[in-house]
């Protein structure tokens, strides 16, 4: 009986211990129209901060161990991979917009 309680508690604790990564959305058409060069520069800087936050969240800690116990770390790995890909996609979109909106011909 005690064995089942311990296992149940371990599963409950580990399920709550998965890491939360910041998520980046694709650049919307409204954003693309509204962003001017300074706003794009600021958004690119913010996106770099989000990438750094993803990197720091992914570092080894107690939540990593608990996540590994719950699902061998697959959930945390998938969440980090997804967050990293979304952040990279948004950054590439912003960089493309910067090329267009911040060029000398755009002024």
C-alpha positions in Angstrom: 0.0 0.0 0.0 2.8 2.5 1.0 4.5 1.6 -2.3 1.6 2.8 -4.3 1.3 6.1 -2.3 5.0 6.8 -2.9 4.8 6.1 -6.6 1.6 8.3 -6.9 3.3 11.2 -5.1 6.4 10.9 -7.2 4.3 11.0 -10.4 2.3 14.0 -9.1 5.4 15.9 -8.1 7.2 15.2 -11.4 4.3 16.2 -13.5 4.4 19.6 -11.8 8.1 19.9 -12.3 8.3 20.2 -16.1 10.0 23.3 -17.3 8.1 26.2 -18.9 9.8 27.7 -21.9 8.8 31.1 -23.4 7.0 30.7 -26.6 7.4 33.0 -29.6 4.7 33.6 -32.2 5.3 34.1 -35.9 5.3 37.8 -37.0 1.8 38.6 -38.0 0.9 40.7 -41.0 -0.3 43.5 -38.6 3.0 43.5 -36.8 4.9 43.6 -40.1 2.9 46.7 -41.2 3.2 48.4 -37.8 6.9 47.9 -37.1 9.2 50.7 -38.0 13.0 50.4 -37.9 13.4 51.4 -34.2 10.6 49.0 -33.2 12.1 46.2 -35.2 15.5 46.8 -33.5 13.8 46.6 -30.1 11.8 43.5 -31.0 15.0 41.8 -32.3 16.7 42.6 -29.0 13.8 41.2 -27.1 13.9 38.0 -29.2 17.5 37.6 -28.4 16.6 37.8 -24.7 13.9 35.2 -25.1 16.5 32.9 -26.7 18.8 33.4 -23.8 15.9 32.7 -21.4 15.3 29.4 -23.2 18.9 28.5 -22.9 19.0 29.3 -19.2 15.7 27.4 -18.6 17.2 24.4 -20.3 20.2 24.1 -18.0 20.4 21.1 -15.7 18.6 21.6 -12.4 16.1 19.8 -10.1 13.3 20.1 -12.5 15.4 18.3 -15.1 15.8 15.3 -12.7 12.1 15.3 -11.9 11.2 15.6 -15.6 13.5 12.7 -16.3 11.8 10.6 -13.7 8.4 11.4 -15.2 9.0 10.7 -18.9 12.8 10.2 -19.3 13.2 13.9 -20.1 11.3 13.6 -23.4 8.7 16.2 -22.5 11.2 18.8 -21.5 13.3 18.1 -24.5 10.4 18.5 -26.9 9.3 21.7 -25.1 12.8 23.2 -25.4 13.1 22.1 -29.0 9.8 23.6 -29.9 10.5 26.9 -28.1 13.9 27.2 -29.7 12.5 26.6 -33.2 9.7 29.1 -32.7 12.1 31.8 -31.4 14.5 31.2 -34.3 11.6 31.5 -36.8 10.5 34.8 -35.3 14.0 36.1 -35.3 14.5 35.2 -39.0 11.2 36.9 -39.8 12.2 40.0 -37.9 15.7 40.1 -39.6 14.0 39.9 -43.0 11.7 42.8 -42.1 14.7 44.8 -40.9 16.4 44.3 -44.2 13.4 45.8 -46.0 12.3 48.5 -43.5 15.7 49.7 -42.3 17.5 49.9 -45.6 18.6 53.3 -46.9 16.1 52.9 -49.8 13.2 52.5 -47.4 13.7 56.0 -46.0 
